[in-house]
Amino acid sequence: MITHLDRYRQIAEILSRNGLGFLVSALGLEGRLPFRRQEHAEEAVRRPSRPEYLRIALEELGPTYIKMGQLLSTRPDLLPPDYQRELAKLQDRADPVPWPAIREELRQELGAEPESVFGFFDTAVMASASIGQVYSAALKDGTAVVVKVRRPGITTEVDQDLEILQNLASTASKHWEAARDYDLTGLMDEFARTLRSELDYLQEGRNADRFRLNFEDSTAVQIPRVYWDHTTSRVLTMDRITGMKVTDTKALDAAGIDRPALAVAAAGVEMQMVFDDGFFHADPHPGNLFVEPGGRVGLIDFGMVGEVDEKLRGQLSALFVGIVRKDPERMTNAIVRLNASGVRVDRVKLRMDLGPLIRMYSGRSLADAPVGSLITTGLGILRTHHIQLPREMALLLRMLIMTEGMGEVLDPDFRMGPTLAPYARRMTARQLNPVNYARRLGRAGAEALELGTELPDQVRRLIETLDFEGMEVHLRAEELLPLVIRLERVGNRLVAAIFASAFIRGVGELTLGDASRWKSWQAPLMSAGLASTGALGGYIAWTSRRARLRGM
């Protein structure tokens, strides 16, 4: 294990040698380079492109940097397509660890020699990745399995590199504008969490079990079973999935597979993961998909997954509403709410830039829209505005692009729209459902009451500070800024919520045939919602009166 100082020097030299001197400067590594005269030999061969240089440098730097490159290849909101395509080549490109070291790892983890634990174990490496190696084996009962073994000593090496990467990110953020715009320190922290999770094969096993449960009644996809008696944090044993590669069209045709139907079925599996289960496979590249002779899809490698929680579902719904209605204002609002960086977004320019995107599918329904081109163009706009998506949303959009690309390989006439559209319409309907508005009204009311209890104390502290300091006020803005932001957000939400409650109550009473009661309170309610501050005061007063009446 090399020292931190030597590792810093090694990073600087590899980046410099591969034409990435600008990164050496941005990361504050100039002082790590030894002074030497540069050679300028003429080369007849083509010089690599900058994306190729970056891939080559990451390969030289080792497993942690390979994984970082793989992660960056999944972030179309951060890197343009040429970088993504090049970094995607980093998949499974690591020299294998010799068998004796792997054998010792298996013996320590499983408590016995591999020959005693398994009925058969092939010592030839099936695949060698940056974190682990895969072997073919069989259980005592003859069940064919694959065994993934973590590379010995990898955790120590990764911990050192992660510490260095986080330090470099912090340094770069101080004098590199791009690092600040894209919250490089936050990205490195997120990468550290993701990589440490991937180092734990118990987590990958739990992911596989969750997918297997979600698809236990499906005839379209096979998820391998995890054998927990032969699984630890460093060893993962699962069913061996065999079949044809999803991109091997000649083999599929020879087997009589209906490729257009397979494309639709595979896309449907991904849509179920996202929109029904809220838990999706985030890396559906051809190496992770196999087609069995009967046409069923076998899925492997569950280290990279995405989860759609309630917050992301709401953000995605709002975005779909804007897309379906071809409304640039709604799309702008939805994108601004998605922004995970600290960059202030120019709403006017963003709205103008979304115009060509909307014209791409003008006159078409979402089912007829070119989903892949639409997403790719939209991501280019986000990069122009330095808008950084939440990790799960970035993974989701990349997954949609990859799924459409896979479908087009299977069937040149395949389009993602018809598969995606029913899910998008259903999500849009939920977003516009009056019951959903009522739920938001309840949340807004709770937040307003909480804010009402906090506001007097914040005002008291402000007055005390002013009284004590006189004209020389030392007020920390960061203490009050969150309160101001919440006050503005709650006020805006309450206006929308009050109108929603009026609509819901009105529909109910009109349904009962009592239109006179609608008219009796319609005007005062509309008046109360003319301004966010008026709505907030009216709502708090109304809540107080209700509380007093209930206490009588």
VOGU-3710 file (C-alpha; in Angstrom, 3 decimals, decimal comma):
1> mithldryrq> 0,000/0,000/0,000  1,549/3,291/-1,089  1,485/6,403/1,088  -0,964/9,267/0,591  1,880/11,499/-0,600  2,986/9,000/-3,247  -0,620/8,488/-4,353  -1,139/12,237/-4,848  2,047/12,339/-6,941  0,922/9,306/-8,929
11> iaeilsrngl> -2,448/10,903/-9,704  -0,801/14,125/-10,884  1,653/12,263/-13,146  -1,016/10,049/-14,745  -3,343/12,971/-15,430  -0,499/15,059/-16,874  0,816/12,240/-19,048  -2,661/11,705/-20,511  -3,190/15,273/-21,657  -5,325/16,290/-18,663
21> gflvsalgle> -3,098/19,047/-17,340  -6,119/21,305/-16,842  -7,371/18,840/-14,224  -3,993/18,851/-12,495  -4,301/22,631/-12,167  -7,987/22,598/-11,188  -7,381/19,984/-8,478  -4,414/21,869/-7,045  -1,918/19,123/-7,911  0,757/21,201/-9,697
31> grlpfrrqeh> 3,110/20,979/-6,743  2,978/17,178/-6,865  4,610/17,011/-10,308  8,419/16,581/-10,443  10,211/19,082/-12,663  11,323/17,551/-15,925  11,826/18,703/-19,476  8,907/17,778/-21,693  9,643/15,706/-24,780  7,889/16,706/-27,991
41> aeeavrrpsr> 8,364/13,723/-30,248  6,447/13,710/-33,498  3,751/11,072/-33,667  2,293/9,755/-36,897  -0,572/8,034/-35,130  -3,800/9,744/-34,168  -3,769/11,341/-30,731  -6,590/10,211/-28,445  -9,538/12,503/-27,901  -10,043/14,107/-24,521
51> peylrialee> -12,750/11,549/-23,541  -10,332/8,747/-24,519  -7,542/10,359/-22,504  -9,858/10,506/-19,485  -10,798/6,824/-19,813  -7,158/5,774/-20,184  -6,149/7,828/-17,128  -8,926/6,342/-15,001  -7,903/2,819/-16,028  -4,314/3,552/-14,997
61> lgptyikmgq> -5,429/4,984/-11,653  -7,127/1,739/-10,667  -10,396/0,322/-9,262  -11,723/3,376/-7,395  -11,263/5,632/-10,415  -12,691/3,012/-12,763  -15,809/2,896/-10,590  -15,943/6,699/-10,591  -15,778/6,664/-14,391  -18,561/4,081/-14,517
71> llstrpdllp> -20,667/6,225/-12,217  -20,033/9,342/-14,338  -21,112/7,379/-17,413  -24,525/7,071/-15,748  -24,888/10,848/-15,301  -26,080/12,349/-18,603  -26,896/15,563/-16,735  -23,185/16,054/-15,973  -21,343/14,767/-19,055  -22,101/15,010/-22,783
81> pdyqrelakl> -22,712/11,806/-24,788  -19,141/11,441/-26,141  -17,762/11,248/-22,579  -20,539/8,889/-21,488  -19,893/6,506/-24,377  -16,163/6,430/-23,705  -16,474/5,957/-19,945  -19,024/3,173/-20,469  -16,130/1,133/-21,921  -14,696/0,916/-18,403
91> qdradpvpwp> -17,130/-1,921/-17,602  -15,310/-5,088/-16,446  -11,827/-3,928/-17,453  -9,530/-5,059/-14,643  -6,681/-7,567/-14,601  -7,741/-10,646/-12,611  -6,301/-11,417/-9,202  -4,438/-14,803/-9,241  -6,441/-17,820/-8,069  -4,436/-18,558/-4,859
101> aireelrqel> -5,416/-15,158/-3,386  -9,074/-15,708/-4,357  -9,001/-19,218/-2,892  -7,779/-17,832/0,446  -10,536/-15,200/0,380  -13,177/-17,919/-0,159  -11,729/-20,091/2,606  -11,789/-17,233/5,122  -15,325/-16,160/4,226  -17,016/-19,578/3,884
111> gaepesvfgf> -15,023/-21,365/6,590  -13,769/-24,195/4,368  -11,999/-24,909/1,101  -14,106/-24,158/-2,017  -14,061/-27,866/-2,964  -15,733/-28,707/0,366  -18,401/-26,006/0,126  -19,349/-26,508/-3,518  -19,921/-29,641/-5,563  -17,861/-28,085/-8,343
121> fdtavmasas> -15,784/-24,914/-8,679  -14,146/-23,734/-11,917  -11,007/-21,754/-11,086  -11,004/-19,985/-14,478  -12,269/-16,398/-14,187  -15,568/-15,737/-15,994  -15,341/-11,953/-15,548  -12,976/-9,598/-13,760  -14,325/-6,202/-12,720  -12,888/-3,362/-10,688
131> igqvysaalk> -14,392/-4,601/-7,415  -14,733/-8,357/-7,812  -14,276/-11,462/-9,946  -16,888/-13,991/-11,059  -16,517/-17,769/-11,177  -18,709/-20,650/-12,327  -19,609/-23,308/-9,763  -22,283/-25,790/-8,706  -23,874/-26,520/-5,341  -23,785/-29,971/-3,766
141> dgtavvvkvr> -27,186/-30,746/-5,322  -25,925/-29,829/-8,800  -27,554/-26,391/-9,043  -25,505/-24,197/-11,402  -24,400/-20,993/-9,711  -22,034/-18,073/-10,153  -19,794/-16,942/-7,309  -18,684/-13,319/-7,116  -15,620/-12,744/-4,922  -14,426/-9,331/-3,793
151> rpgittevdq> -10,829/-8,519/-4,697  -8,542/-8,980/-1,645  -7,443/-5,711/-0,036  -9,797/-3,630/-2,156  -11,482/-1,889/0,807  -8,206/-0,431/2,102  -7,269/0,816/-1,358  -10,746/2,288/-1,934  -10,795/4,045/1,446  -7,477/5,759/0,698
161> dleilqnlas> -8,577/6,854/-2,781  -11,950/8,105/-1,546  -10,273/10,240/1,105  -7,961/11,730/-1,547  -10,844/12,328/-3,985  -12,889/14,132/-1,341  -9,886/16,312/-0,460  -9,275/17,128/-4,144  -12,949/17,991/-4,629  -12,822/20,381/-1,686
171> taskhweaar> -9,681/22,047/-3,095  -11,162/22,338/-6,604  -14,374/23,904/-5,296  -12,389/26,851/-3,933  -11,034/28,067/-7,278  -12,753/26,122/-10,103  -16,138/27,506/-11,102  -17,344/24,253/-12,678  -16,629/22,399/-9,418  -18,828/24,859/-7,528
181> dydltglmde> -21,582/24,849/-10,159  -21,904/21,072/-10,036  -21,304/20,724/-6,285  -18,221/18,548/-6,758  -17,841/17,946/-3,018  -21,420/16,712/-2,828  -20,888/14,458/-5,844  -17,784/12,928/-4,278  -19,624/12,331/-1,006  -22,414/10,632/-2,952
191> fartlrseld> -19,890/8,565/-4,897  -18,214/7,470/-1,652  -21,554/6,248/-0,257  -22,423/4,452/-3,501  -19,062/2,713/-3,816  -18,986/1,581/-0,186  -22,463/0,136/-0,700  -21,266/-1,768/-3,801  -18,385/-3,209/-1,785  -20,955/-4,951/0,425
201> ylqegrnadr> -22,277/-7,998/-1,439  -24,931/-8,476/1,230  -26,579/-5,308/-0,087  -26,472/-6,571/-3,673  -28,029/-9,814/-2,492  -30,845/-7,928/-0,761  -31,423/-5,927/-3,964  -31,721/-9,178/-5,947  -34,184/-10,602/-3,421  -36,318/-7,469/-3,670
211> frlnfedsta> -36,458/-7,716/-7,468  -37,213/-11,434/-7,250  -40,147/-10,741/-4,921  -41,487/-7,986/-7,197  -41,423/-10,321/-10,221  -42,310/-13,629/-8,571  -45,472/-13,958/-10,698  -43,912/-12,666/-13,930  -43,310/-14,872/-16,959  -41,370/-12,113/-18,754
221> vqiprvywdh> -38,271/-11,912/-16,561  -36,091/-14,208/-14,437  -34,271/-12,896/-11,379  -31,588/-15,223/-9,943  -31,972/-16,631/-6,467  -29,391/-15,729/-3,810  -27,954/-18,644/-1,785  -27,460/-17,019/1,593  -25,644/-20,000/3,130  -22,864/-19,295/0,617
231> ttsrvltmdr> -23,010/-15,475/0,744  -21,157/-12,935/2,891  -20,188/-9,295/2,525  -17,245/-10,451/0,358  -18,750/-13,470/-1,457  -22,055/-13,584/-3,365  -23,526/-16,847/-4,681  -26,509/-16,751/-7,065  -28,266/-18,830/-9,709  -26,427/-18,904/-13,009
241> itgmkvtdtk> -28,498/-17,237/-15,731  -27,771/-18,550/-19,217  -29,037/-17,517/-22,601  -28,321/-15,432/-25,663  -27,083/-11,874/-25,456  -29,900/-9,449/-26,037  -27,868/-7,808/-28,824  -27,090/-11,093/-30,652  -29,845/-10,723/-33,248  -28,593/-13,645/-35,395
251> aldaagidrp> -28,803/-16,073/-32,470  -32,227/-14,730/-31,522  -33,507/-15,199/-35,065  -32,054/-18,728/-35,220  -33,888/-19,552/-31,970  -37,173/-18,254/-33,408  -37,462/-15,373/-30,928  -40,009/-12,680/-31,844  -37,661/-9,702/-31,539  -40,299/-6,900/-31,698
261> alavaaagve> -42,302/-8,637/-28,961  -39,140/-9,125/-26,909  -38,301/-5,403/-27,191  -41,749/-4,446/-25,884  -41,596/-7,045/-23,089  -38,147/-5,929/-21,919  -39,223/-2,272/-21,916  -42,371/-3,228/-20,006  -40,252/-4,867/-17,303  -38,294/-1,642/-16,806
271> mqmvfddgff> -41,496/0,447/-16,713  -42,995/-1,832/-14,055  -39,847/-1,414/-11,962  -40,028/2,378/-12,092  -43,718/3,210/-12,014  -45,265/0,263/-10,159  -42,532/-1,010/-7,835  -40,524/2,206/-7,374  -37,295/0,164/-7,468  -35,413/-0,286/-10,732
281> hadphpgnlf> -32,303/-1,843/-12,231  -30,183/1,186/-13,130  -27,664/-0,509/-15,433  -29,540/-2,478/-18,149  -26,600/-2,670/-20,561  -26,411/-5,741/-22,873  -23,957/-7,566/-20,606  -26,571/-7,696/-17,847  -29,414/-9,061/-20,015  -29,808/-12,588/-21,386
291> vepggrvgli> -32,604/-14,084/-23,458  -33,623/-17,652/-22,690  -34,747/-19,973/-25,538  -38,413/-19,392/-24,635  -38,036/-15,616/-24,879  -37,851/-14,842/-21,165  -35,354/-12,144/-20,133  -32,762/-13,006/-17,495  -31,401/-10,087/-15,483  -28,133/-10,022/-13,510
301> dfgmvgevde> -25,877/-7,605/-11,576  -27,862/-5,722/-8,946  -25,156/-3,459/-7,571  -26,515/-0,312/-9,246  -30,186/0,305/-8,500  -32,479/3,305/-8,285  -35,435/4,022/-6,045  -38,452/6,221/-6,776  -39,694/7,579/-3,446  -42,743/9,790/-2,902
311> klrgqlsalf> -40,765/12,999/-3,417  -39,244/11,864/-6,713  -42,607/10,506/-7,848  -44,130/13,937/-7,296  -41,280/15,654/-9,175  -41,572/13,202/-12,040  -45,344/13,672/-12,142  -44,982/17,456/-12,361  -42,489/17,054/-15,204  -44,824/14,707/-17,071
321> vgivrkdper> -47,690/17,179/-16,694  -45,574/19,846/-18,391  -44,479/17,449/-21,150  -47,964/16,086/-21,838  -49,456/19,601/-21,925  -46,474/20,980/-23,887  -46,344/23,788/-21,341  -42,885/25,429/-21,070  -43,825/27,235/-17,839  -44,774/23,989/-16,096
331> mtnaivrlna> -41,670/22,263/-17,438  -39,479/25,137/-16,218  -40,990/24,992/-12,738  -40,594/21,210/-12,570  -36,948/21,340/-13,704  -36,058/24,138/-11,266  -37,519/22,073/-8,415  -35,390/19,128/-9,551  -32,153/21,126/-9,505  -29,789/19,580/-6,953
341> sgvrvdrvkl> -26,966/22,091/-7,374  -26,673/25,466/-5,706  -26,697/27,339/-9,018  -29,392/29,974/-9,446  -31,377/29,153/-12,591  -32,298/31,806/-15,144  -35,965/30,847/-15,513  -36,612/33,104/-18,509  -33,708/31,707/-20,523  -34,534/28,143/-19,489
351> rmdlgplirm> -38,128/28,598/-20,634  -36,901/29,962/-23,978  -34,433/27,069/-24,394  -37,222/24,547/-23,801  -39,087/25,898/-26,861  -37,171/23,782/-29,449  -37,575/20,732/-27,203  -41,348/21,163/-27,191  -41,383/21,692/-30,957  -39,676/18,290/-31,349
361> ysgrsladap> -42,967/16,591/-30,520  -45,390/19,369/-31,428  -48,555/17,875/-32,880  -47,702/14,431/-31,460  -48,848/12,582/-28,398  -46,276/11,312/-25,912  -46,730/7,824/-27,403  -45,477/9,130/-30,758  -42,662/11,271/-29,355  -38,989/10,277/-29,855
371> vgslittglg> -38,300/9,616/-26,169  -34,557/9,057/-26,456  -33,967/12,186/-28,561  -36,257/14,200/-26,322  -34,366/13,181/-23,169  -30,939/13,656/-24,772  -31,851/17,150/-25,999  -33,345/18,032/-22,615  -30,208/16,898/-20,800  -28,110/19,086/-23,076
381> ilrthhiqlp> -30,228/22,054/-21,990  -29,734/21,131/-18,326  -25,958/20,997/-18,773  -26,028/24,440/-20,432  -27,774/25,832/-17,349  -25,532/23,849/-14,926  -28,606/22,071/-13,554  -27,717/18,932/-11,636  -30,377/16,258/-11,239  -30,900/14,125/-8,134
391> remalllrml> -29,019/10,844/-8,514  -32,180/8,734/-8,845  -33,635/10,961/-11,574  -30,355/10,897/-13,531  -30,265/7,092/-13,301  -33,897/6,890/-14,397  -33,376/9,054/-17,505  -30,252/7,114/-18,453  -32,153/3,858/-18,019  -34,899/5,107/-20,382
401> imtegmgevl> -32,300/6,042/-23,021  -30,567/2,654/-22,691  -33,871/0,775/-22,836  -34,918/2,551/-26,029  -31,491/1,885/-27,553  -31,730/-1,817/-26,674  -35,245/-1,952/-28,145  -34,043/-0,412/-31,414  -31,330/-3,086/-31,708  -33,980/-5,778/-31,368
411> dpdfrmgptl> -36,491/-3,987/-33,607  -35,505/-0,984/-35,769  -39,131/0,210/-35,611  -39,270/0,103/-31,803  -40,276/3,284/-30,027  -40,278/3,786/-26,283  -43,282/6,130/-26,371  -46,097/3,552/-26,616  -44,668/1,628/-23,637  -43,987/4,732/-21,550
421> apyarrmtar> -47,152/6,704/-22,381  -49,697/4,678/-20,315  -47,521/4,970/-17,201  -46,969/8,697/-17,806  -50,711/9,303/-18,277  -51,502/7,407/-15,102  -48,900/9,366/-13,153  -50,199/12,644/-14,624  -53,774/11,747/-13,639  -52,628/11,109/-10,064
431> qlnpvnyarr> -50,838/14,468/-10,009  -54,023/16,303/-11,098  -56,397/14,241/-8,928  -58,410/16,404/-6,480  -57,679/13,900/-3,709  -53,972/14,522/-4,283  -54,586/18,259/-3,929  -56,422/17,605/-0,660  -53,434/15,663/0,631  -51,166/18,583/-0,248
441> lgragaeale> -53,552/20,937/1,582  -53,119/18,837/4,704  -49,340/18,954/4,418  -49,405/22,696/3,790  -51,609/23,216/6,847  -49,276/21,208/9,054  -46,263/23,148/7,811  -48,089/26,456/8,311  -48,875/25,574/11,925  -45,262/24,507/12,522
451> lgtelpdqvr> -44,052/27,740/10,955  -46,476/29,691/13,155  -44,824/28,290/16,270  -41,297/29,053/14,979  -41,907/32,573/13,653  -42,447/34,400/16,975  -39,245/32,967/18,428  -37,244/33,956/15,337  -38,708/37,502/15,477  -37,962/37,742/19,229
461> rlietldfeg> -34,331/36,736/18,602  -34,067/39,348/15,859  -35,451/42,120/18,139  -33,144/41,107/20,989  -30,169/41,234/18,641  -31,136/44,700/17,389  -31,692/46,010/20,933  -28,405/44,631/22,169  -26,161/45,618/19,260  -27,715/49,003/18,509
471> mevhlraeel> -26,871/50,224/15,017  -23,991/47,752/14,582  -25,973/44,617/13,759  -24,237/41,264/13,318  -27,030/39,165/11,873  -26,254/35,713/10,450  -28,335/35,500/7,305  -28,098/31,729/7,120  -30,230/31,442/10,259  -33,129/33,388/8,747
481> lplvirlerv> -32,817/32,377/5,093  -34,376/28,903/5,529  -37,296/30,521/7,382  -37,866/33,049/4,584  -37,729/30,325/1,949  -40,202/28,186/3,884  -42,517/31,151/4,420  -42,576/31,887/0,695  -43,080/28,214/-0,193  -45,850/27,681/2,350
491> gnrlvaaifa> -47,639/30,850/1,237  -47,594/29,766/-2,399  -48,675/26,248/-1,541  -51,534/27,511/0,603  -52,964/29,637/-2,192  -53,037/26,610/-4,487  -54,320/24,386/-1,684  -57,200/26,747/-0,778  -58,383/26,823/-4,378  -58,073/23,026/-4,478
501> safirgvgel> -60,186/22,673/-1,322  -62,786/25,010/-2,818  -62,959/22,857/-5,901  -63,235/19,615/-3,936  -65,953/20,907/-1,621  -67,828/22,532/-4,502  -67,820/19,346/-6,550  -69,116/17,408/-3,573  -71,974/19,805/-2,860  -72,931/20,200/-6,505
511> tlgdasrwks> -73,068/16,426/-6,722  -75,533/16,451/-3,828  -77,596/19,065/-5,680  -77,122/21,872/-3,152  -75,763/24,612/-5,409  -76,913/27,383/-3,056  -74,376/26,331/-0,411  -71,612/26,593/-3,049  -72,535/30,213/-3,766  -72,722/31,078/-0,068
521> wqaplmsagl> -69,008/30,569/0,562  -67,530/30,770/-2,936  -66,956/34,564/-2,929  -65,268/34,839/0,506  -62,973/31,938/-0,302  -61,950/33,403/-3,645  -61,271/36,711/-1,939  -59,100/35,032/0,667  -56,891/33,518/-2,016  -55,995/36,725/-3,884
531> astgalggyi> -52,520/36,993/-2,343  -50,210/34,534/-0,662  -49,838/36,700/2,464  -53,588/37,185/2,723  -54,152/33,482/2,200  -51,631/32,640/4,900  -53,154/35,023/7,447  -56,671/33,912/6,602  -55,757/30,281/6,864  -54,049/30,671/10,256
541> awtsrrarlr> -56,996/32,682/11,587  -59,435/30,071/10,289  -57,372/27,302/11,887  -57,347/29,163/15,225  -61,127/29,611/15,164  -61,577/25,912/14,444  -59,316/25,024/17,360  -61,274/27,303/19,748  -64,595/25,851/18,616  -63,365/22,302/19,103
551> gm> -62,171/23,206/22,613  -65,658/24,469/23,673
//
